[in-house]
Amino acid sequence: MSAHASHAPKRSGIADWLTTVDHKKIGILYLIAGGIFFLAGGLEALLIRLQLMYPELQVIGAKTFNELITMHGTTMIFLAAMPVIFALMNAIVPLQIGARDVAFPFVNALGFWLFFFGGVLINTSWFLGGAPDAGWTSYATLALNQYSGFGIDFYVLGLQIAGLGTLIGGINFLVTIINMRAPGMTFMRMPLFTWASFVTSGLILFAFPAITVGLVLLMFDRLFGAAFFNPDAGGNVVIWQHLFWIFGHPEVYILILPAFGIISEVVSTFSKKRLFGYSSMVFATALIGFLGFMVWAHHMFTTGMGPIANTLFGLATMLIAVPTGIKIFNWLLTMWGGQIRFPTANLFAVGFIPTFTIGGMTGVMLAVPPADYQYHDSYFVVAHFHYVIVGGLVFGLFAGLYYWWPKMFGKMLNETIGKWNFWTFFIGFHLTFFPQHFLGLMGMPRRVFTYLAGQGLELGNFISTIGVFGMTIGTILFLVNAYVAAKSSKRAPADPWDGRTLEWSIPSPPPEYNFAQTPLVRGLDALWVEKMAGNKGMTYAEPLGSIHMPNGSFLPFIMSLGLFIAGYGFMYHNYVVVGIGMVITFGCMLMRSLKDDPGYHIEPDEIDEKGVKA
Amino acid sequence: MKSWQQSWRQLFLFGLLALTLSGCGMKELSALQPQGPVAAMQFDLMKLSASIMIGVFIVVMLILTYVLIRYRKRPGQEGIPKQVEGSHTLEIIWTVIPFLLLIVMAVPTVTTGFTLGKEYNKDEALQVRVTAHQFWWEFEYPDLGVATAQDLVLPVNQKIQFTLTSADVMHAFWIPALGGKIDTNPGLDNKMWLQADRTGVFYGKCAELCGASHALMDFKVDVLEQDEFAAWAEKMKGVQSAEPAAPATANAVQGQQIFEKSCLGCHAVAGKGGKMGPNLTNFADRQRVAGIMPNDAEHLAKWLRDPQKEKPGNNMPNLNLSEDQINSLVEYMSTLKVQEIKR
């Protein structure tokens, strides 16, 4: 036993949530914050589609419309999709590898609060003179001072702060997965969701610096009079596009790989079979991640790079279809010969397969540069990326949430509401986005706040808007389901789905230390291996002993608050405020460095009291 | 699983319905009804890649449907399914076949890519310089000494070599019926060629978000017989190398005076005027006011009353004209014809 085995003061209520460094609680924080931003982004989408329901409508003005599309994209990608992915990664990855927490619990909390304050900063723009309005890609020149308002400053500073949080979160998961695996949990025994999280974290590590560089340059152009992107002063407008997409394309895989991981877990569990072609799935995941960095310029075929560059990037993009196809067929063959059950989680997973296949198909079509000259920046592209991000990622996230909800919250989601949730969302989704393929080919550019009557675009837009109501109902049903589950007194069992991986070997929700004894992993699908060997639970790699736990801390919250304050100082050119914010942040860093925080221990007798064997 | 299949059938029917009801869009606007060789080549590539992809989709759906029906858990079913690790044969099949399909697509992709990437000199193609502005289009024919705006006039069956740039933010130049788009980047020149196979009016759009009125940055393409085009260009050149002509009626003369005082600083007519706004030499020949409204007295007056209301964020200020002034201006501007273009 260690010399500093003192208990930290137990905090409760709000103070507990503000100070927690427990990966499970941080996962829930990510889910709540990401969920709220998802609702905001969804509301923006609803307004966008209402404006486009009929030609030449005046529901909202042109400028407001541009603010809505910008905030919809920015919010959904950076503030909703990524955090909900981080929610599941936080809640599940340490459990899947048999760890008691992530490698750096303090940094984990810091990552969350940075994301949170960055997101809040961007959204305060609505109340402080108008939201950013240059699109989520924020292309310079439109994003320069001469052509757009104050709102872009919120985008530039908010994304830098949130991006820092994502970057350190990614690094944390890389270290966690490399270092914190339980004995026997070799790389090639890791569940696919953990593998996907690992590759995604690697992509974050290399992709986020690129956008940070772009954002810093744009910040200098906007706030300090530089001219990186201003052609009148010798700048170049295309550089922003390269920096943005060197980040932006890997970002697509940062989003979709975790969904692949979730689908692999869900399909395998509910088919009662091990994942077909596990090693090729791992290989395909890594290959997609690698190729993802080689293809950014396919977002720029019409920029004027010339036929040689266009062709090379086009062919490289087509290659990604091969590992993606491998995944689809492996899922199909996983189900082949199984005993498939259809709880809501698996409905979303099965619904994912055709939907994502369509998104992938249009992706290959888009990889043909001469044809892309027609698709580019039209509604065809809007349809394509919503098939990938909603039909792929969001379906995957719903599958993951229905699957892991009992593990995260200790309550089961209601299956009847769940089925309604799936069908309304699924049908609404296809109604919304399927016609958009044709709208684009029929000549409708994206990001238009209206379209003229008599150009043949009325019907598609009308159907598309109707579909949004289905998705809205689906989302509301999910909220209802979460509320019903929270109110229910029925506890979820430890292993409600006849699971195969380690997270199902411990109670739902797990105790703060996760595993009273570190498990010994004896093969792929560690828990399934023990079930097949006739064991009741895992074999342990260590005797019951004292467990070292980290203390909670207010510092991550305050550190992020400092940057939040400094952000406003920069935007309003008030350097006193910048100074105050920076002093807060660096002061917290200093405190963290100087003050020794050894954590505390949980003794074996306490473990018994808490009823680990439950 | 009945509801599952039903919803797919509904989806499929709905897709067909959407397609048939709306056809393939308007032939003036749709990329699905190509009116020139560039759009035709692009449409061929779309059909090729779409067919291959739909083939793959059908295979996936057949396997999925079979699996979902055949291997769903039946009531009372017990036991553990065989835990299959994988199959090298299958893995190789679904790696190699997609790869071969991609090669089928890659070959025309490369050849078409380079065909469309060609640049033609002035002996091979009509040279047109396009400059995009918030939120209108400027067209110059450097070899003909002609400049116009908003309505791009082109000869049929002749290659057109565009050189494109922007005066402010990035825009993208797109005439779906004639061919795919290219960005106009401030400070840089881009090249693209197109050709129209038949005469008529085609619709052009800006495809890159460029500010509040991005959605309203439409233009028209008037494709004329080659001799008609030559006559038009000759006439334009004559008008643009002379002083603006005096109109016939007194009201229009008054309009011209207002125009010279309030408008000529930004808008050129004939050989005179600024380049801040669209050249109006042949304004009355054009299809639309400001690219969006029908070109008639009523809509022109509406535009002159409050340009910001019709096209938010554009660079034309509200001139606070009286109704009399507007009336005179409208009458004057309706005389700005060069040659009645056959529709």
Chai-1 contact restraints between the chains, C-beta under 6 A:
chainA,res_idxA,chainB,res_idxB,connection_type,confidence,min_distance_angstrom,max_distance_angstrom,comment,restraint_id
A,A62,B,A212,contact,1.0,0.0,6.0,A-B,restraint_1
A,A62,B,S213,contact,1.0,0.0,6.0,A-B,restraint_2
A,A62,B,P312,contact,1.0,0.0,6.0,A-B,restraint_3
A,K63,B,A212,contact,1.0,0.0,6.0,A-B,restraint_4
A,G135,B,L209,contact,1.0,0.0,6.0,A-B,restraint_5
A,T141,B,V169,contact,1.0,0.0,6.0,A-B,restraint_6
A,T141,B,M170,contact,1.0,0.0,6.0,A-B,restraint_7
A,T141,B,P186,contact,1.0,0.0,6.0,A-B,restraint_8
A,L142,B,V169,contact,1.0,0.0,6.0,A-B,restraint_9
A,Y147,B,V169,contact,1.0,0.0,6.0,A-B,restraint_10
A,P231,B,P186,contact,1.0,0.0,6.0,A-B,restraint_11
A,P231,B,G187,contact,1.0,0.0,6.0,A-B,restraint_12
A,V237,B,N185,contact,1.0,0.0,6.0,A-B,restraint_13
A,V237,B,P186,contact,1.0,0.0,6.0,A-B,restraint_14
A,K272,B,P81,contact,1.0,0.0,6.0,A-B,restraint_15
A,K273,B,P81,contact,1.0,0.0,6.0,A-B,restraint_16
A,R274,B,Q83,contact,1.0,0.0,6.0,A-B,restraint_17
A,F276,B,V84,contact,1.0,0.0,6.0,A-B,restraint_18
A,F276,B,G86,contact,1.0,0.0,6.0,A-B,restraint_19
A,G277,B,G86,contact,1.0,0.0,6.0,A-B,restraint_20
A,G277,B,E91,contact,1.0,0.0,6.0,A-B,restraint_21
A,S280,B,E91,contact,1.0,0.0,6.0,A-B,restraint_22
A,T302,B,K181,contact,1.0,0.0,6.0,A-B,restraint_23
A,T302,B,I182,contact,1.0,0.0,6.0,A-B,restraint_24
A,T302,B,D183,contact,1.0,0.0,6.0,A-B,restraint_25
A,T303,B,D183,contact,1.0,0.0,6.0,A-B,restraint_26
A,G304,B,N190,contact,1.0,0.0,6.0,A-B,restraint_27
A,P307,B,G113,contact,1.0,0.0,6.0,A-B,restraint_28
A,P307,B,F114,contact,1.0,0.0,6.0,A-B,restraint_29
A,P307,B,G117,contact,1.0,0.0,6.0,A-B,restraint_30
A,N310,B,G113,contact,1.0,0.0,6.0,A-B,restraint_31
A,T311,B,V110,contact,1.0,0.0,6.0,A-B,restraint_32
A,T311,B,G113,contact,1.0,0.0,6.0,A-B,restraint_33
A,L315,B,A106,contact,1.0,0.0,6.0,A-B,restraint_34
A,M318,B,L102,contact,1.0,0.0,6.0,A-B,restraint_35
A,A321,B,P98,contact,1.0,0.0,6.0,A-B,restraint_36
A,V322,B,P98,contact,1.0,0.0,6.0,A-B,restraint_37
A,V322,B,F99,contact,1.0,0.0,6.0,A-B,restraint_38
A,G325,B,W94,contact,1.0,0.0,6.0,A-B,restraint_39
A,G325,B,P98,contact,1.0,0.0,6.0,A-B,restraint_40
A,F329,B,W94,contact,1.0,0.0,6.0,A-B,restraint_41
A,L332,B,I63,contact,1.0,0.0,6.0,A-B,restraint_42
A,M335,B,V67,contact,1.0,0.0,6.0,A-B,restraint_43
A,M335,B,Y71,contact,1.0,0.0,6.0,A-B,restraint_44
A,W336,B,V67,contact,1.0,0.0,6.0,A-B,restraint_45
A,G337,B,P81,contact,1.0,0.0,6.0,A-B,restraint_46
A,G338,B,Y71,contact,1.0,0.0,6.0,A-B,restraint_47
A,G338,B,P81,contact,1.0,0.0,6.0,A-B,restraint_48
A,Q339,B,K73,contact,1.0,0.0,6.0,A-B,restraint_49
A,Q339,B,Q77,contact,1.0,0.0,6.0,A-B,restraint_50
A,Q339,B,P81,contact,1.0,0.0,6.0,A-B,restraint_51
A,I340,B,Y71,contact,1.0,0.0,6.0,A-B,restraint_52
A,I340,B,R72,contact,1.0,0.0,6.0,A-B,restraint_53
A,I340,B,K73,contact,1.0,0.0,6.0,A-B,restraint_54
A,R341,B,K73,contact,1.0,0.0,6.0,A-B,restraint_55
A,I353,B,L64,contact,1.0,0.0,6.0,A-B,restraint_56
A,T357,B,F57,contact,1.0,0.0,6.0,A-B,restraint_57
A,T357,B,V60,contact,1.0,0.0,6.0,A-B,restraint_58
A,M361,B,M53,contact,1.0,0.0,6.0,A-B,restraint_59
A,M361,B,F57,contact,1.0,0.0,6.0,A-B,restraint_60
A,V364,B,M53,contact,1.0,0.0,6.0,A-B,restraint_61
A,M365,B,S49,contact,1.0,0.0,6.0,A-B,restraint_62
A,V368,B,L45,contact,1.0,0.0,6.0,A-B,restraint_63
A,V368,B,S49,contact,1.0,0.0,6.0,A-B,restraint_64
A,V368,B,T109,contact,1.0,0.0,6.0,A-B,restraint_65
A,P369,B,G113,contact,1.0,0.0,6.0,A-B,restraint_66
A,P370,B,Q42,contact,1.0,0.0,6.0,A-B,restraint_67
A,P370,B,L45,contact,1.0,0.0,6.0,A-B,restraint_68
A,P370,B,T112,contact,1.0,0.0,6.0,A-B,restraint_69
A,P370,B,G113,contact,1.0,0.0,6.0,A-B,restraint_70
A,P370,B,L116,contact,1.0,0.0,6.0,A-B,restraint_71
A,A371,B,Q42,contact,1.0,0.0,6.0,A-B,restraint_72
A,A371,B,L45,contact,1.0,0.0,6.0,A-B,restraint_73
A,A371,B,M46,contact,1.0,0.0,6.0,A-B,restraint_74
A,Y373,B,G180,contact,1.0,0.0,6.0,A-B,restraint_75
A,Y373,B,K181,contact,1.0,0.0,6.0,A-B,restraint_76
A,Q374,B,A31,contact,1.0,0.0,6.0,A-B,restraint_77
A,Q374,B,Q42,contact,1.0,0.0,6.0,A-B,restraint_78
A,Q374,B,G180,contact,1.0,0.0,6.0,A-B,restraint_79
A,D377,B,A172,contact,1.0,0.0,6.0,A-B,restraint_80
A,D377,B,A207,contact,1.0,0.0,6.0,A-B,restraint_81
A,D377,B,E208,contact,1.0,0.0,6.0,A-B,restraint_82
A,H430,B,L11,contact,1.0,0.0,6.0,A-B,restraint_83
A,F434,B,G15,contact,1.0,0.0,6.0,A-B,restraint_84
A,P435,B,A18,contact,1.0,0.0,6.0,A-B,restraint_85
A,L441,B,A31,contact,1.0,0.0,6.0,A-B,restraint_86
A,L441,B,L32,contact,1.0,0.0,6.0,A-B,restraint_87
A,M442,B,G25,contact,1.0,0.0,6.0,A-B,restraint_88
A,M442,B,S30,contact,1.0,0.0,6.0,A-B,restraint_89
A,G443,B,L29,contact,1.0,0.0,6.0,A-B,restraint_90
A,G443,B,S30,contact,1.0,0.0,6.0,A-B,restraint_91
A,G443,B,P176,contact,1.0,0.0,6.0,A-B,restraint_92
A,P445,B,K205,contact,1.0,0.0,6.0,A-B,restraint_93
A,P445,B,A207,contact,1.0,0.0,6.0,A-B,restraint_94
A,R447,B,L209,contact,1.0,0.0,6.0,A-B,restraint_95
A,V448,B,A215,contact,1.0,0.0,6.0,A-B,restraint_96
A,F449,B,A215,contact,1.0,0.0,6.0,A-B,restraint_97
A,T450,B,A215,contact,1.0,0.0,6.0,A-B,restraint_98
A,Q455,B,L29,contact,1.0,0.0,6.0,A-B,restraint_99
A,G456,B,G25,contact,1.0,0.0,6.0,A-B,restraint_100
A,G456,B,M26,contact,1.0,0.0,6.0,A-B,restraint_101
A,L459,B,L21,contact,1.0,0.0,6.0,A-B,restraint_102
A,L459,B,S22,contact,1.0,0.0,6.0,A-B,restraint_103
